[in-house]
Amino acid sequence: MKSLLRIHALAVNTFREAIRNKLLYTLLGFGVLMIASGVLLATLSYVEVDEILQDVGLGGIRFFSAGIAIFVGVGLIHNEVDRRTIFTILSKPVSRTEFLIGKWAGLTFTVWLQLFLMGLAFALVSLLAGAPLGLGHGWAIGMVGLELMVLVAVATFFSSFTTPMLAASFSIGIWLIGHLSRDLQALGQQSDVDSVASFAAFVFVVMPDLEVFNKTLEAVHGLPIEGSELVLAVIYGAGYTIATLMLGAMIFSRRDFK
């Protein structure tokens, strides 16, 4: 119980720190602008106008939310180390694992809040443009929230032992590979070289499969989203997040700040 209270206090402090970051509002503003620009792009086509508008909107939400998760997240631990405040925090009855989880929880809540704001902007633009809205759109945005939870864990993991620049580079690479891992696996299976196929399978297993959270196609075209897919996505996202944070805590516990 006391551990949860300490993690909660760290999460609240992280949230307060994150919402003061100007980069968050810059990316949020660009995200809302891209959602609104879907109206203009949709007018360039005579067919599937609503689908183009919402596809651009959901794409903007996923892209800029990922940017916030990465570029705000990689600096949280570094800022504590750079300001030397981490010594004050760890001098109290707070373990390094609790510190790492608190940072992750605070940033996750922050990106979920901005995701909610982008979702409201998406709904408003869709309503003003006369595009249909359904439960599938809500599920699609909710799946983005799970993807961000995993991405924040990845950013927290890298920031636990490296510089913000390297952590951002690694996190962006993981994000890109995570959305391409299925294609890489399919290409590897078509290869006649066993080592290539094995490597592609290894990458698919180790890297996060972020496409499991991508329900944009179903939402935009009104296709059904199976409940089993949502449950599996939740289990996968929670499992990958826990594993990443555990590995990060192991590395962070051995880090020398002197």
C-alpha positions, 0 to 999 in steps of 0.5 A: 500500500505504501509503495502504491502511495509513493508511486502515485506521488511520483506520478502526480509530480511527473504529470505536473512537470510534463504539462509544463513542457512547451513541446507537448503543447506544440505537438498537440497543436500540430495534431489538432491542426492536422485533424482539421486539415482533413477537411481540406484534403477530403475536398480534393476527392469526389469519392470516400470524402468522409473516409479520407477526412477520418483517416487523416484525422486518426493518422494525425492522432496516432503520429503526434501522440507518439511524438509526445510520448517519445520526445516528452518521455525521454527527458523526464529521468534525464531532467531529474539527473541533470538537476540533481533532484534525483538524489533528493528523491532517492534519499527518501524511502523510494526505490528506483523501481518505484521511481521508474514506474511513477515516471511511466505512470505520470507520463502515460496519464499525460499522453492519455489526456492529450489523446482525449483532447485530440479525440474531442477535436476529431469528433468535432471536425467529423460532426461539423463535416457531416462524417458519421461517428460510431463506436468503432471510432471510440475503440480505434482511439482507445487502441491508440491509448494502449499503443501509447502506454507501450511506447511510454514504457519503451521511452522510459526504458531507454531514458533509464540508461542513455541520453535523451538524444539516443533514447529518442532515436531508439524509441523512434526506431522501435515505433517504426519497426513496431508498425513494420514488424508484420511486413518484415516477418512476411518478407522473411518467410518468403526468403530462401535463406534460413538465417534471414527468416530466423532473424525476421521471426526474432525481430517480430517476437522481440519488437512490439507489434504495434499494428495490433493496436491499429483499428483505423481501417475498421473504424473509417470503413465501418467494419466490425471490430471483434471483442476478442481482438480488443481483449488480446490487444489489452493483454498484449499491451499490458504484458509488453509494458510490464516486461519493458518496465521490469527490464528497465528497472533492472538496468536503472537499479544498477546505474551509477549517477555519480 
